[in-house]
Amino acid sequence: MNVLLAGATGTLGTVLIRHLLAAGHAVHGMTRSDKGVRRLAEAGAVPVVADVMDREALLTALDGLRVDAVVHQATAISGLPLFHRALYATDALRDRGTAHLIEAAGMVGARRFVTQSFFLGYGYRDHGEEPVTEDRPFAEPGQGAFDPHMRSMRANEEQVFGTPGIDGISLRYGMFYGPEATTRKLMDMTRKRILPVPNPAGTISLIHIEDAASATVAALERGTPGRPYNIADAHPVRFDKYVKALAAAAGGPVPPSMPGWLLRATPYMFALMVGTRIRLSTERAKRELGWAPVYPSYHEGLANVVSGG
């Protein structure tokens, strides 16, 4: 397929280009900068200079282009968010940005549309011990300060699934990690003992960026239109254990423990590290996409980071 990739120079987009090309697809990668143009060309993609949030400029930049599929991986997240305001730009990309890309998909002749979603669309709360499947209600309102994030994730999927002429697929990724800047920054924070071990701790589902990329290619090729897919590794992890594992991978001492309630000063981090317990089921992705993670847990994945993978 000829694929238009939004977010092509981001954490996942950079890895995804390699996976798409290896699978025999051609990639037009979107970027807003001259530096991005050079990076995309060096990676083997055809650069397209466009801003997802500027509708008129986006449509102008894509005029005359013909592709088979659009993959939406555009976010504005850098590092682990501390406060809700750090997510507002990404909220806009999931809502208005998705609308612009769907309109662009119609213009360039793309019927297939794969979009990035997020596992915490199920809610920042305790989901119990049972694995959460795609049948669980997604991005429901009534979550207070989290409602803007819920609305944007809901709008993203509703547009992708509900637009006539679009075969939409949503990937509800776990928390990314791997040989990339944010993971290395977290490892450095644990080495310096400034990322605490929360007590008590929440439970999260992780996904190595290489496995997220392979799942995206599988969904592009074999995903069922109108379906969301949970994409995570096989072993959800408590956040206290994950912080300790990051420290061990960084070669540092065990970070200090901190009562979880102290993290309320950074509301988003508190919700992620303490207040949320969620275990994703990935049975649908395994069954329908024929996909399974190469890194079944953070143990193997962090070893890959340390080895320079």
TAJOUR-V771234 format. One record per backbone hydrogen bond with DSSP energy under -1.0 kcal/mol. CO is the residue of the C=O (numbers start at 0). NH is the residue of the N-H. If there is no record, write none. Layout:
BEGIN
co=CO nh=NH
co=CO nh=NH
END
This chain:
BEGIN
co=0 nh=25
co=1 nh=67
co=1 nh=68
co=2 nh=27
co=3 nh=70
co=4 nh=29
co=5 nh=72
co=6 nh=9
co=9 nh=13
co=11 nh=15
co=12 nh=16
co=14 nh=18
co=15 nh=19
co=16 nh=20
co=17 nh=21
co=18 nh=22
co=19 nh=24
co=20 nh=23
co=25 nh=2
co=26 nh=45
co=27 nh=4
co=28 nh=47
co=30 nh=49
co=32 nh=36
co=33 nh=37
co=34 nh=38
co=35 nh=39
co=36 nh=40
co=37 nh=41
co=38 nh=42
co=39 nh=44
co=45 nh=28
co=47 nh=30
co=50 nh=53
co=53 nh=57
co=54 nh=58
co=55 nh=59
co=56 nh=60
co=57 nh=61
co=61 nh=64
co=67 nh=111
co=68 nh=3
co=69 nh=113
co=70 nh=5
co=71 nh=115
co=81 nh=267
co=81 nh=268
co=82 nh=85
co=83 nh=86
co=86 nh=90
co=87 nh=91
co=88 nh=92
co=89 nh=93
co=90 nh=94
co=91 nh=96
co=94 nh=98
co=95 nh=99
co=96 nh=100
co=97 nh=101
co=98 nh=102
co=99 nh=103
co=100 nh=104
co=101 nh=105
co=102 nh=106
co=103 nh=107
co=104 nh=109
co=107 nh=66
co=110 nh=166
co=111 nh=69
co=112 nh=168
co=113 nh=71
co=114 nh=170
co=116 nh=172
co=117 nh=120
co=118 nh=121
co=119 nh=122
co=120 nh=138
co=122 nh=124
co=124 nh=276
co=131 nh=280
co=132 nh=135
co=142 nh=145
co=143 nh=146
co=145 nh=149
co=146 nh=150
co=147 nh=151
co=148 nh=152
co=149 nh=153
co=150 nh=154
co=151 nh=155
co=152 nh=156
co=153 nh=157
co=154 nh=158
co=155 nh=159
co=156 nh=160
co=157 nh=161
co=158 nh=162
co=162 nh=165
co=165 nh=167
co=166 nh=112
co=167 nh=225
co=168 nh=114
co=169 nh=228
co=170 nh=116
co=170 nh=172
co=171 nh=230
co=172 nh=118
co=174 nh=206
co=176 nh=208
co=177 nh=179
co=179 nh=183
co=180 nh=184
co=181 nh=185
co=182 nh=186
co=183 nh=187
co=184 nh=188
co=185 nh=189
co=186 nh=190
co=187 nh=191
co=188 nh=193
co=189 nh=192
co=196 nh=257
co=198 nh=259
co=201 nh=238
co=202 nh=277
co=203 nh=236
co=204 nh=174
co=205 nh=232
co=206 nh=176
co=207 nh=211
co=208 nh=212
co=209 nh=213
co=210 nh=214
co=211 nh=215
co=212 nh=216
co=213 nh=217
co=214 nh=218
co=215 nh=219
co=216 nh=220
co=217 nh=221
co=218 nh=222
co=223 nh=226
co=226 nh=169
co=228 nh=171
co=230 nh=173
co=236 nh=203
co=237 nh=241
co=238 nh=242
co=239 nh=243
co=240 nh=244
co=241 nh=245
co=242 nh=246
co=243 nh=247
co=244 nh=248
co=245 nh=249
co=246 nh=251
co=247 nh=250
co=255 nh=196
co=257 nh=198
co=258 nh=261
co=259 nh=262
co=260 nh=263
co=261 nh=264
co=262 nh=265
co=265 nh=269
co=266 nh=270
co=267 nh=271
co=268 nh=272
co=269 nh=273
co=269 nh=274
co=270 nh=275
co=272 nh=201
co=275 nh=202
co=276 nh=126
co=278 nh=131
co=281 nh=285
co=282 nh=286
co=283 nh=287
co=284 nh=288
co=284 nh=290
co=295 nh=233
co=296 nh=300
co=297 nh=301
co=298 nh=302
co=299 nh=303
co=300 nh=304
co=301 nh=305
co=302 nh=306
co=303 nh=308
co=304 nh=307
END
